[in-house]
Structure formats: structure tokens, C-alpha cells
Amino acid sequence: MDSHADHAVRRYFGIFAALLVLLVITVGAAYVHLGAANIVVALVIAVVKASLVAWVFMHLRSSTPIVILFALGGVFWLVILILLTAADFLAR
């Protein structure tokens, strides 16, 4: 293998290791009683994991700005849908 392929494989295994560490942190945080902060901690960890997957495995880091803009647009739309659902749930 050439140097570039070795570097790519090493990067993928590094991200995989980071995702495994975040998984262990997520499971550990589930056993710690933080009250309402448990949800916030779990969501922050989930956002970090999703960002790593999108940035590296979906190749957003090497994409054109328009592709990144559309990916962020999808995230923005998801936030809108979650907020509307939460508003409906809280209004009942």
C-alpha cells in the first residue's frame, strides 16, 4: 500500500476508535443520575458522533461548499421538525 492509503486507513481506524470511546461514554452516562441533564448529555454525545460520521465517512470534509450547505440545510430542517414536535407535545 502507498503512504496515502496507509494514512486514510489510520484515520478511519482513529475515527472508529473515537466513536467507540463515545459509545462507552454514552453507556456510562446512562448509569449516572444527572436528572434532566441526562438527556442533554446524551444528545450532545449523539451530535458529536453524528458529526464525526458525516464529516469523515460521508466525506463532507472534502466536499464542495454547496454540498456542505445542503447537509446543514438537512440538519436545520430536522431541528425545525423536532422543535415543532416538542411544541405540540408541550402544548397538550
Secondary structure as the mmCIF struct_conf table of DSSP 4:
data_model
#
loop_
_struct_conf.conf_type_id
_struct_conf.id
_struct_conf.beg_label_comp_id
_struct_conf.beg_label_asym_id
_struct_conf.beg_label_seq_id
_struct_conf.end_label_comp_id
_struct_conf.end_label_asym_id
_struct_conf.end_label_seq_id
HELX_RH_AL_P HELX_RH_AL_P1 SER A 3 TYR A 31
BEND BEND1 VAL A 32 VAL A 32
TURN_TY1_P TURN_TY1_P1 GLY A 35 ALA A 36
HELX_RH_AL_P HELX_RH_AL_P2 ALA A 37 LEU A 52
HELX_RH_PI_P HELX_RH_PI_P1 VAL A 53 PHE A 57
TURN_TY1_P TURN_TY1_P2 MET A 58 MET A 58
HELX_RH_3T_P HELX_RH_3T_P1 LEU A 60 SER A 62
BEND BEND2 SER A 63 SER A 63
HELX_RH_AL_P HELX_RH_AL_P3 PRO A 65 ALA A 91
#
